[in-house]
Amino acid sequence: MYFTSWWDNRSGNYYDDIYGARVSTQGITLDTAGIAVCTAQDSQFFSAVSYDGTNFLVVWDDWRNHNWDIFGSRVNESGVVLDSSGFIVSTASFHQRTPAIVFNGVDYFVVWSDYRNSSWDIYGTRLSQNGVILDPDGIAISTAPGEQTNPSIAFDGVNYIVVWQDYRSGSWDIYGAKLDTSGTTVDSFEVSTQSGDQVEPEIVNGSDDQILIVYTGWTDTINGHFVNTMRIWGKFYRFVGTEEENRFIALDIRSNFSVFPNPLHRQCILEYSVPTKTRVNASIYDAAGRLSIELIDEIQDVGIYRKNIDMTSLPQGVYFIRLQSSSQPRIRKIILLK
């Protein structure tokens, strides 16, 4: 099931509210009249939504305090709004607008445009599944010169990737940052600084947690013909021509191995290497330590191995993959969401 949200003026007055609707995996709208997520006084705009496997979390910018703030509310799978008035995500000084949100399997991360420093910057915070704010003062993601607005966020199975439009050079470009699950920035990068303006980035993760960034960008020519107009551009992260990080620290079964995507919905991939010919055993256990799936039990030659794991037969929950050769076993936690 999906949940979509929007700002809605059905009340007929100057102010707008946040509504939403559940949509089946077959594309059928289950709430044709919409669900009133927040109808607080004054206006609510620019909503975003994510899902933790139990509830949906909707966030938006809110004018009830006569200052743009970020509020949120949980909606369960039955369409019941659990926080009818909404709860505060950020009420820092001045304005916070245009939120985006993602769930990493444990916590949510919300990012937004923030005017607390008298210039638009990018801030964020982690939230628990119960709506508890884990970073009450917010996390400064980008406070570069000029303005940074319209953030978008994804989770690649290990880190958060945030992108936004950025005016530090005197025209709009697209920049980004990578944050670990504690909210610490571990990298920053340029997405696009081509001539003309690039605005309104969106980011999404696909199969194998590959990250795609799309944005609206100025285009001088197409196939040698002058067009001088805006077009939709796309770019995969990590970028071609840059040094990519390994999915795992070392290609060595004795030290580490990789499982991705994580969290997963149906399938994941186990990737590892065997440094010397040896017997390899890999199995999946549930949170109680019961064997769920035996994956591998054979002698393998030296090499890099990748195995697709189908978990559609298992219920949603936390599992552990145990991988062992002649050395000590290694264990990774994985989260199955349905």
Contacts in CASP RR format, 6 or more apart in sequence:
PFRMAT RR
TARGET T0000
AUTHOR 0000-0000-0000
METHOD contacts of the structure
MODEL  1
MYFTSWWDNRSGNYYDDIYGARVSTQGITLDTAGIAVCTAQDSQFFSAVS
YDGTNFLVVWDDWRNHNWDIFGSRVNESGVVLDSSGFIVSTASFHQRTPA
IVFNGVDYFVVWSDYRNSSWDIYGTRLSQNGVILDPDGIAISTAPGEQTN
PSIAFDGVNYIVVWQDYRSGSWDIYGAKLDTSGTTVDSFEVSTQSGDQVE
PEIVNGSDDQILIVYTGWTDTINGHFVNTMRIWGKFYRFVGTEEENRFIA
LDIRSNFSVFPNPLHRQCILEYSVPTKTRVNASIYDAAGRLSIELIDEIQ
DVGIYRKNIDMTSLPQGVYFIRLQSSSQPRIRKIILLK
1 22 0 8 1.000
1 23 0 8 1.000
1 24 0 8 1.000
1 25 0 8 1.000
1 30 0 8 1.000
1 77 0 8 1.000
2 22 0 8 1.000
2 23 0 8 1.000
2 24 0 8 1.000
2 25 0 8 1.000
2 27 0 8 1.000
3 20 0 8 1.000
3 21 0 8 1.000
3 22 0 8 1.000
3 23 0 8 1.000
3 49 0 8 1.000
3 51 0 8 1.000
3 56 0 8 1.000
3 58 0 8 1.000
3 75 0 8 1.000
4 20 0 8 1.000
4 21 0 8 1.000
4 23 0 8 1.000
4 49 0 8 1.000
5 18 0 8 1.000
5 19 0 8 1.000
5 20 0 8 1.000
5 37 0 8 1.000
5 47 0 8 1.000
5 48 0 8 1.000
5 49 0 8 1.000
5 58 0 8 1.000
5 60 0 8 1.000
6 18 0 8 1.000
6 19 0 8 1.000
6 20 0 8 1.000
6 47 0 8 1.000
7 16 0 8 1.000
7 17 0 8 1.000
7 18 0 8 1.000
7 19 0 8 1.000
7 43 0 8 1.000
7 44 0 8 1.000
7 45 0 8 1.000
7 46 0 8 1.000
7 47 0 8 1.000
7 60 0 8 1.000
8 16 0 8 1.000
8 17 0 8 1.000
8 18 0 8 1.000
8 19 0 8 1.000
9 15 0 8 1.000
9 16 0 8 1.000
9 17 0 8 1.000
10 17 0 8 1.000
10 19 0 8 1.000
11 17 0 8 1.000
11 39 0 8 1.000
14 43 0 8 1.000
15 41 0 8 1.000
15 42 0 8 1.000
15 43 0 8 1.000
15 63 0 8 1.000
16 43 0 8 1.000
16 44 0 8 1.000
16 45 0 8 1.000
17 36 0 8 1.000
17 37 0 8 1.000
17 38 0 8 1.000
17 39 0 8 1.000
17 40 0 8 1.000
17 44 0 8 1.000
18 36 0 8 1.000
18 37 0 8 1.000
18 38 0 8 1.000
18 39 0 8 1.000
18 44 0 8 1.000
18 47 0 8 1.000
18 58 0 8 1.000
18 60 0 8 1.000
18 73 0 8 1.000
19 34 0 8 1.000
19 35 0 8 1.000
19 36 0 8 1.000
19 37 0 8 1.000
20 31 0 8 1.000
20 34 0 8 1.000
20 35 0 8 1.000
20 37 0 8 1.000
20 58 0 8 1.000
20 75 0 8 1.000
21 29 0 8 1.000
21 30 0 8 1.000
21 31 0 8 1.000
21 32 0 8 1.000
21 34 0 8 1.000
21 35 0 8 1.000
22 29 0 8 1.000
22 30 0 8 1.000
22 31 0 8 1.000
22 35 0 8 1.000
22 77 0 8 1.000
22 79 0 8 1.000
23 29 0 8 1.000
23 30 0 8 1.000
24 30 0 8 1.000
31 79 0 8 1.000
35 75 0 8 1.000
35 79 0 8 1.000
35 81 0 8 1.000
36 81 0 8 1.000
37 47 0 8 1.000
37 58 0 8 1.000
37 73 0 8 1.000
37 75 0 8 1.000
37 81 0 8 1.000
38 44 0 8 1.000
38 58 0 8 1.000
38 60 0 8 1.000
38 62 0 8 1.000
38 71 0 8 1.000
38 72 0 8 1.000
38 73 0 8 1.000
38 81 0 8 1.000
38 84 0 8 1.000
38 85 0 8 1.000
38 86 0 8 1.000
40 62 0 8 1.000
40 64 0 8 1.000
40 71 0 8 1.000
40 85 0 8 1.000
40 86 0 8 1.000
41 64 0 8 1.000
42 62 0 8 1.000
42 63 0 8 1.000
42 64 0 8 1.000
42 66 0 8 1.000
43 62 0 8 1.000
43 63 0 8 1.000
44 60 0 8 1.000
44 61 0 8 1.000
44 62 0 8 1.000
44 63 0 8 1.000
44 64 0 8 1.000
44 71 0 8 1.000
45 60 0 8 1.000
45 61 0 8 1.000
45 63 0 8 1.000
45 97 0 8 1.000
46 60 0 8 1.000
46 61 0 8 1.000
46 97 0 8 1.000
46 98 0 8 1.000
46 99 0 8 1.000
47 58 0 8 1.000
47 59 0 8 1.000
47 60 0 8 1.000
47 99 0 8 1.000
48 58 0 8 1.000
48 59 0 8 1.000
48 60 0 8 1.000
48 99 0 8 1.000
48 100 0 8 1.000
48 101 0 8 1.000
49 56 0 8 1.000
49 57 0 8 1.000
49 58 0 8 1.000
49 59 0 8 1.000
49 101 0 8 1.000
50 56 0 8 1.000
50 57 0 8 1.000
50 101 0 8 1.000
50 102 0 8 1.000
50 103 0 8 1.000
50 108 0 8 1.000
51 57 0 8 1.000
51 103 0 8 1.000
51 337 0 8 1.000
52 103 0 8 1.000
52 105 0 8 1.000
52 108 0 8 1.000
52 129 0 8 1.000
52 337 0 8 1.000
53 316 0 8 1.000
53 337 0 8 1.000
53 338 0 8 1.000
54 76 0 8 1.000
54 77 0 8 1.000
54 129 0 8 1.000
55 74 0 8 1.000
55 75 0 8 1.000
55 76 0 8 1.000
55 77 0 8 1.000
55 82 0 8 1.000
55 129 0 8 1.000
56 74 0 8 1.000
56 75 0 8 1.000
56 76 0 8 1.000
56 77 0 8 1.000
57 72 0 8 1.000
57 73 0 8 1.000
57 74 0 8 1.000
57 75 0 8 1.000
57 101 0 8 1.000
57 103 0 8 1.000
57 108 0 8 1.000
57 127 0 8 1.000
57 131 0 8 1.000
58 72 0 8 1.000
58 73 0 8 1.000
58 74 0 8 1.000
58 75 0 8 1.000
59 70 0 8 1.000
59 71 0 8 1.000
59 72 0 8 1.000
59 89 0 8 1.000
59 99 0 8 1.000
59 101 0 8 1.000
59 110 0 8 1.000
60 70 0 8 1.000
60 71 0 8 1.000
60 72 0 8 1.000
60 99 0 8 1.000
61 68 0 8 1.000
61 69 0 8 1.000
61 70 0 8 1.000
61 71 0 8 1.000
61 96 0 8 1.000
61 97 0 8 1.000
61 98 0 8 1.000
61 99 0 8 1.000
61 112 0 8 1.000
62 68 0 8 1.000
62 69 0 8 1.000
62 70 0 8 1.000
62 71 0 8 1.000
64 71 0 8 1.000
65 91 0 8 1.000
67 91 0 8 1.000
67 94 0 8 1.000
67 95 0 8 1.000
68 95 0 8 1.000
68 96 0 8 1.000
68 97 0 8 1.000
69 88 0 8 1.000
69 89 0 8 1.000
69 90 0 8 1.000
69 91 0 8 1.000
69 92 0 8 1.000
69 95 0 8 1.000
69 96 0 8 1.000
70 88 0 8 1.000
70 89 0 8 1.000
70 90 0 8 1.000
70 91 0 8 1.000
70 96 0 8 1.000
70 97 0 8 1.000
70 99 0 8 1.000
70 110 0 8 1.000
70 112 0 8 1.000
71 86 0 8 1.000
71 87 0 8 1.000
71 88 0 8 1.000
71 89 0 8 1.000
72 83 0 8 1.000
72 86 0 8 1.000
72 87 0 8 1.000
72 89 0 8 1.000
72 131 0 8 1.000
73 81 0 8 1.000
73 82 0 8 1.000
73 83 0 8 1.000
73 84 0 8 1.000
73 86 0 8 1.000
73 87 0 8 1.000
74 81 0 8 1.000
74 82 0 8 1.000
74 83 0 8 1.000
74 131 0 8 1.000
75 81 0 8 1.000
75 82 0 8 1.000
76 82 0 8 1.000
83 131 0 8 1.000
87 131 0 8 1.000
88 133 0 8 1.000
89 99 0 8 1.000
89 110 0 8 1.000
89 125 0 8 1.000
89 127 0 8 1.000
89 133 0 8 1.000
90 96 0 8 1.000
90 112 0 8 1.000
90 114 0 8 1.000
90 123 0 8 1.000
90 124 0 8 1.000
90 125 0 8 1.000
90 138 0 8 1.000
92 114 0 8 1.000
92 116 0 8 1.000
92 123 0 8 1.000
92 137 0 8 1.000
92 138 0 8 1.000
93 116 0 8 1.000
94 115 0 8 1.000
94 116 0 8 1.000
94 118 0 8 1.000
95 113 0 8 1.000
95 114 0 8 1.000
95 115 0 8 1.000
96 112 0 8 1.000
96 113 0 8 1.000
96 114 0 8 1.000
96 115 0 8 1.000
96 116 0 8 1.000
96 123 0 8 1.000
97 112 0 8 1.000
97 113 0 8 1.000
97 115 0 8 1.000
97 149 0 8 1.000
98 112 0 8 1.000
98 113 0 8 1.000
98 149 0 8 1.000
98 150 0 8 1.000
98 151 0 8 1.000
99 110 0 8 1.000
99 111 0 8 1.000
99 112 0 8 1.000
100 110 0 8 1.000
100 111 0 8 1.000
100 112 0 8 1.000
100 151 0 8 1.000
100 152 0 8 1.000
100 153 0 8 1.000
101 108 0 8 1.000
101 109 0 8 1.000
101 110 0 8 1.000
101 111 0 8 1.000
101 153 0 8 1.000
102 108 0 8 1.000
102 109 0 8 1.000
102 153 0 8 1.000
102 154 0 8 1.000
102 155 0 8 1.000
102 160 0 8 1.000
103 109 0 8 1.000
103 155 0 8 1.000
103 263 0 8 1.000
104 155 0 8 1.000
104 157 0 8 1.000
104 160 0 8 1.000
104 181 0 8 1.000
104 263 0 8 1.000
105 263 0 8 1.000
105 335 0 8 1.000
105 337 0 8 1.000
106 181 0 8 1.000
106 335 0 8 1.000
107 126 0 8 1.000
107 127 0 8 1.000
107 128 0 8 1.000
107 129 0 8 1.000
107 134 0 8 1.000
107 181 0 8 1.000
108 126 0 8 1.000
108 127 0 8 1.000
108 128 0 8 1.000
108 129 0 8 1.000
108 131 0 8 1.000
109 124 0 8 1.000
109 125 0 8 1.000
109 126 0 8 1.000
109 127 0 8 1.000
109 153 0 8 1.000
109 155 0 8 1.000
109 160 0 8 1.000
109 179 0 8 1.000
109 183 0 8 1.000
110 124 0 8 1.000
110 125 0 8 1.000
110 127 0 8 1.000
111 122 0 8 1.000
111 123 0 8 1.000
111 124 0 8 1.000
111 141 0 8 1.000
111 151 0 8 1.000
111 152 0 8 1.000
111 153 0 8 1.000
111 162 0 8 1.000
112 122 0 8 1.000
112 123 0 8 1.000
112 124 0 8 1.000
112 151 0 8 1.000
113 120 0 8 1.000
113 121 0 8 1.000
113 122 0 8 1.000
113 148 0 8 1.000
113 149 0 8 1.000
113 150 0 8 1.000
113 151 0 8 1.000
113 164 0 8 1.000
114 120 0 8 1.000
114 121 0 8 1.000
114 122 0 8 1.000
114 123 0 8 1.000
114 124 0 8 1.000
115 121 0 8 1.000
116 123 0 8 1.000
117 143 0 8 1.000
119 146 0 8 1.000
119 147 0 8 1.000
120 146 0 8 1.000
120 147 0 8 1.000
120 148 0 8 1.000
120 149 0 8 1.000
121 140 0 8 1.000
121 141 0 8 1.000
121 142 0 8 1.000
121 143 0 8 1.000
121 144 0 8 1.000
121 147 0 8 1.000
121 148 0 8 1.000
122 140 0 8 1.000
122 141 0 8 1.000
122 142 0 8 1.000
122 143 0 8 1.000
122 148 0 8 1.000
122 149 0 8 1.000
122 151 0 8 1.000
122 162 0 8 1.000
122 164 0 8 1.000
122 177 0 8 1.000
123 138 0 8 1.000
123 139 0 8 1.000
123 140 0 8 1.000
123 141 0 8 1.000
124 135 0 8 1.000
124 138 0 8 1.000
124 139 0 8 1.000
124 141 0 8 1.000
125 133 0 8 1.000
125 134 0 8 1.000
125 135 0 8 1.000
125 136 0 8 1.000
125 138 0 8 1.000
125 139 0 8 1.000
126 133 0 8 1.000
126 134 0 8 1.000
126 135 0 8 1.000
126 139 0 8 1.000
126 183 0 8 1.000
127 133 0 8 1.000
127 134 0 8 1.000
128 134 0 8 1.000
135 183 0 8 1.000
139 179 0 8 1.000
139 183 0 8 1.000
141 151 0 8 1.000
141 162 0 8 1.000
141 177 0 8 1.000
141 179 0 8 1.000
141 185 0 8 1.000
142 148 0 8 1.000
142 164 0 8 1.000
142 166 0 8 1.000
142 175 0 8 1.000
142 176 0 8 1.000
142 177 0 8 1.000
142 188 0 8 1.000
144 166 0 8 1.000
144 168 0 8 1.000
144 175 0 8 1.000
145 168 0 8 1.000
146 166 0 8 1.000
146 167 0 8 1.000
146 168 0 8 1.000
146 170 0 8 1.000
147 166 0 8 1.000
147 167 0 8 1.000
148 164 0 8 1.000
148 165 0 8 1.000
148 166 0 8 1.000
148 167 0 8 1.000
148 168 0 8 1.000
148 175 0 8 1.000
149 164 0 8 1.000
149 165 0 8 1.000
150 164 0 8 1.000
150 165 0 8 1.000
150 199 0 8 1.000
150 200 0 8 1.000
150 201 0 8 1.000
151 162 0 8 1.000
151 163 0 8 1.000
151 164 0 8 1.000
152 162 0 8 1.000
152 163 0 8 1.000
152 164 0 8 1.000
152 201 0 8 1.000
152 202 0 8 1.000
152 203 0 8 1.000
153 160 0 8 1.000
153 161 0 8 1.000
153 162 0 8 1.000
153 163 0 8 1.000
153 203 0 8 1.000
154 160 0 8 1.000
154 161 0 8 1.000
154 203 0 8 1.000
154 204 0 8 1.000
154 205 0 8 1.000
154 211 0 8 1.000
155 161 0 8 1.000
155 205 0 8 1.000
156 205 0 8 1.000
156 209 0 8 1.000
156 211 0 8 1.000
157 205 0 8 1.000
157 209 0 8 1.000
157 260 0 8 1.000
157 261 0 8 1.000
157 262 0 8 1.000
157 263 0 8 1.000
158 180 0 8 1.000
159 178 0 8 1.000
159 179 0 8 1.000
159 180 0 8 1.000
159 181 0 8 1.000
159 186 0 8 1.000
160 178 0 8 1.000
160 179 0 8 1.000
160 180 0 8 1.000
160 181 0 8 1.000
160 183 0 8 1.000
161 176 0 8 1.000
161 177 0 8 1.000
161 178 0 8 1.000
161 203 0 8 1.000
161 211 0 8 1.000
161 237 0 8 1.000
162 176 0 8 1.000
162 177 0 8 1.000
162 178 0 8 1.000
162 179 0 8 1.000
162 203 0 8 1.000
163 174 0 8 1.000
163 175 0 8 1.000
163 176 0 8 1.000
163 191 0 8 1.000
163 201 0 8 1.000
163 203 0 8 1.000
163 213 0 8 1.000
163 215 0 8 1.000
164 174 0 8 1.000
164 175 0 8 1.000
164 176 0 8 1.000
164 201 0 8 1.000
165 172 0 8 1.000
165 173 0 8 1.000
165 174 0 8 1.000
165 198 0 8 1.000
165 199 0 8 1.000
165 200 0 8 1.000
165 201 0 8 1.000
165 215 0 8 1.000
166 172 0 8 1.000
166 173 0 8 1.000
166 174 0 8 1.000
166 175 0 8 1.000
167 173 0 8 1.000
168 175 0 8 1.000
169 193 0 8 1.000
171 196 0 8 1.000
171 197 0 8 1.000
172 196 0 8 1.000
172 197 0 8 1.000
172 198 0 8 1.000
172 199 0 8 1.000
173 190 0 8 1.000
173 191 0 8 1.000
173 192 0 8 1.000
173 193 0 8 1.000
173 198 0 8 1.000
174 190 0 8 1.000
174 191 0 8 1.000
174 192 0 8 1.000
174 193 0 8 1.000
174 198 0 8 1.000
174 199 0 8 1.000
174 201 0 8 1.000
174 213 0 8 1.000
174 215 0 8 1.000
175 188 0 8 1.000
175 189 0 8 1.000
175 190 0 8 1.000
175 191 0 8 1.000
176 188 0 8 1.000
176 189 0 8 1.000
176 190 0 8 1.000
176 191 0 8 1.000
177 185 0 8 1.000
177 187 0 8 1.000
177 188 0 8 1.000
177 189 0 8 1.000
178 185 0 8 1.000
178 186 0 8 1.000
178 187 0 8 1.000
178 188 0 8 1.000
178 189 0 8 1.000
179 185 0 8 1.000
179 186 0 8 1.000
180 186 0 8 1.000
189 239 0 8 1.000
191 198 0 8 1.000
191 201 0 8 1.000
191 213 0 8 1.000
191 215 0 8 1.000
191 235 0 8 1.000
191 237 0 8 1.000
191 239 0 8 1.000
192 198 0 8 1.000
192 215 0 8 1.000
192 217 0 8 1.000
192 233 0 8 1.000
192 235 0 8 1.000
194 217 0 8 1.000
194 218 0 8 1.000
195 218 0 8 1.000
195 220 0 8 1.000
196 217 0 8 1.000
196 218 0 8 1.000
197 217 0 8 1.000
197 218 0 8 1.000
198 215 0 8 1.000
198 216 0 8 1.000
198 217 0 8 1.000
198 218 0 8 1.000
198 233 0 8 1.000
199 215 0 8 1.000
199 216 0 8 1.000
199 217 0 8 1.000
200 215 0 8 1.000
200 216 0 8 1.000
201 213 0 8 1.000
201 214 0 8 1.000
201 215 0 8 1.000
202 213 0 8 1.000
202 214 0 8 1.000
202 215 0 8 1.000
203 211 0 8 1.000
203 212 0 8 1.000
203 213 0 8 1.000
203 214 0 8 1.000
203 237 0 8 1.000
204 211 0 8 1.000
204 212 0 8 1.000
205 211 0 8 1.000
205 212 0 8 1.000
205 261 0 8 1.000
206 212 0 8 1.000
206 261 0 8 1.000
207 261 0 8 1.000
208 260 0 8 1.000
208 261 0 8 1.000
208 269 0 8 1.000
209 260 0 8 1.000
209 261 0 8 1.000
210 236 0 8 1.000
211 236 0 8 1.000
211 237 0 8 1.000
211 238 0 8 1.000
212 234 0 8 1.000
212 235 0 8 1.000
212 236 0 8 1.000
212 237 0 8 1.000
213 234 0 8 1.000
213 235 0 8 1.000
213 236 0 8 1.000
213 237 0 8 1.000
214 232 0 8 1.000
214 233 0 8 1.000
214 234 0 8 1.000
214 235 0 8 1.000
215 232 0 8 1.000
215 233 0 8 1.000
215 234 0 8 1.000
216 230 0 8 1.000
216 231 0 8 1.000
216 232 0 8 1.000
216 233 0 8 1.000
217 230 0 8 1.000
217 231 0 8 1.000
217 232 0 8 1.000
217 233 0 8 1.000
218 229 0 8 1.000
218 230 0 8 1.000
219 227 0 8 1.000
219 228 0 8 1.000
219 229 0 8 1.000
219 230 0 8 1.000
219 231 0 8 1.000
220 226 0 8 1.000
220 227 0 8 1.000
220 228 0 8 1.000
221 227 0 8 1.000
222 231 0 8 1.000
238 244 0 8 1.000
238 245 0 8 1.000
247 258 0 8 1.000
247 260 0 8 1.000
247 271 0 8 1.000
248 256 0 8 1.000
248 257 0 8 1.000
248 258 0 8 1.000
248 271 0 8 1.000
248 272 0 8 1.000
249 255 0 8 1.000
249 256 0 8 1.000
250 256 0 8 1.000
251 272 0 8 1.000
251 273 0 8 1.000
251 304 0 8 1.000
252 273 0 8 1.000
252 275 0 8 1.000
253 272 0 8 1.000
253 273 0 8 1.000
253 274 0 8 1.000
253 275 0 8 1.000
253 280 0 8 1.000
253 323 0 8 1.000
253 325 0 8 1.000
253 327 0 8 1.000
253 330 0 8 1.000
254 275 0 8 1.000
254 325 0 8 1.000
254 327 0 8 1.000
254 328 0 8 1.000
255 330 0 8 1.000
256 330 0 8 1.000
257 270 0 8 1.000
257 271 0 8 1.000
257 272 0 8 1.000
257 323 0 8 1.000
257 330 0 8 1.000
257 332 0 8 1.000
258 269 0 8 1.000
258 270 0 8 1.000
258 271 0 8 1.000
258 272 0 8 1.000
259 268 0 8 1.000
259 269 0 8 1.000
259 270 0 8 1.000
259 271 0 8 1.000
259 321 0 8 1.000
259 332 0 8 1.000
259 334 0 8 1.000
260 268 0 8 1.000
260 269 0 8 1.000
260 271 0 8 1.000
261 268 0 8 1.000
262 268 0 8 1.000
262 332 0 8 1.000
262 334 0 8 1.000
262 335 0 8 1.000
263 334 0 8 1.000
263 335 0 8 1.000
263 336 0 8 1.000
263 337 0 8 1.000
264 311 0 8 1.000
264 334 0 8 1.000
264 335 0 8 1.000
264 336 0 8 1.000
264 337 0 8 1.000
265 336 0 8 1.000
265 337 0 8 1.000
265 338 0 8 1.000
266 310 0 8 1.000
266 311 0 8 1.000
266 312 0 8 1.000
267 308 0 8 1.000
267 309 0 8 1.000
267 310 0 8 1.000
267 311 0 8 1.000
267 312 0 8 1.000
268 308 0 8 1.000
268 309 0 8 1.000
268 311 0 8 1.000
268 334 0 8 1.000
269 306 0 8 1.000
269 307 0 8 1.000
269 308 0 8 1.000
269 309 0 8 1.000
270 282 0 8 1.000
270 295 0 8 1.000
270 306 0 8 1.000
270 307 0 8 1.000
270 309 0 8 1.000
270 321 0 8 1.000
270 323 0 8 1.000
271 304 0 8 1.000
271 305 0 8 1.000
271 306 0 8 1.000
271 307 0 8 1.000
272 304 0 8 1.000
272 305 0 8 1.000
272 323 0 8 1.000
273 303 0 8 1.000
273 304 0 8 1.000
273 305 0 8 1.000
274 280 0 8 1.000
274 300 0 8 1.000
274 301 0 8 1.000
274 302 0 8 1.000
274 303 0 8 1.000
274 305 0 8 1.000
274 325 0 8 1.000
275 302 0 8 1.000
276 302 0 8 1.000
276 326 0 8 1.000
277 299 0 8 1.000
277 300 0 8 1.000
277 301 0 8 1.000
277 302 0 8 1.000
278 299 0 8 1.000
278 300 0 8 1.000
278 325 0 8 1.000
278 326 0 8 1.000
279 297 0 8 1.000
279 298 0 8 1.000
279 299 0 8 1.000
279 300 0 8 1.000
279 325 0 8 1.000
279 326 0 8 1.000
280 296 0 8 1.000
280 297 0 8 1.000
280 298 0 8 1.000
280 299 0 8 1.000
280 300 0 8 1.000
280 305 0 8 1.000
280 323 0 8 1.000
280 324 0 8 1.000
280 325 0 8 1.000
281 296 0 8 1.000
281 297 0 8 1.000
281 322 0 8 1.000
281 323 0 8 1.000
281 324 0 8 1.000
281 325 0 8 1.000
282 294 0 8 1.000
282 295 0 8 1.000
282 296 0 8 1.000
282 297 0 8 1.000
282 307 0 8 1.000
282 321 0 8 1.000
282 322 0 8 1.000
282 323 0 8 1.000
282 324 0 8 1.000
283 291 0 8 1.000
283 292 0 8 1.000
283 293 0 8 1.000
283 294 0 8 1.000
283 295 0 8 1.000
283 321 0 8 1.000
283 322 0 8 1.000
284 291 0 8 1.000
284 292 0 8 1.000
284 293 0 8 1.000
284 294 0 8 1.000
284 295 0 8 1.000
284 309 0 8 1.000
284 311 0 8 1.000
284 314 0 8 1.000
284 319 0 8 1.000
284 320 0 8 1.000
284 321 0 8 1.000
284 322 0 8 1.000
284 334 0 8 1.000
285 291 0 8 1.000
285 292 0 8 1.000
285 319 0 8 1.000
285 320 0 8 1.000
285 322 0 8 1.000
286 292 0 8 1.000
286 314 0 8 1.000
286 317 0 8 1.000
286 318 0 8 1.000
286 319 0 8 1.000
286 320 0 8 1.000
287 317 0 8 1.000
287 318 0 8 1.000
287 319 0 8 1.000
287 320 0 8 1.000
289 320 0 8 1.000
292 314 0 8 1.000
292 319 0 8 1.000
293 309 0 8 1.000
293 311 0 8 1.000
293 314 0 8 1.000
295 307 0 8 1.000
295 309 0 8 1.000
295 321 0 8 1.000
296 307 0 8 1.000
311 319 0 8 1.000
311 336 0 8 1.000
314 336 0 8 1.000
315 336 0 8 1.000
315 338 0 8 1.000
316 336 0 8 1.000
316 337 0 8 1.000
316 338 0 8 1.000
317 335 0 8 1.000
317 336 0 8 1.000
317 337 0 8 1.000
318 333 0 8 1.000
318 334 0 8 1.000
318 335 0 8 1.000
318 336 0 8 1.000
319 333 0 8 1.000
319 334 0 8 1.000
319 335 0 8 1.000
319 336 0 8 1.000
320 331 0 8 1.000
320 332 0 8 1.000
320 333 0 8 1.000
320 334 0 8 1.000
321 331 0 8 1.000
321 332 0 8 1.000
321 334 0 8 1.000
322 329 0 8 1.000
322 330 0 8 1.000
322 331 0 8 1.000
323 329 0 8 1.000
323 330 0 8 1.000
323 331 0 8 1.000
323 332 0 8 1.000
324 330 0 8 1.000
END
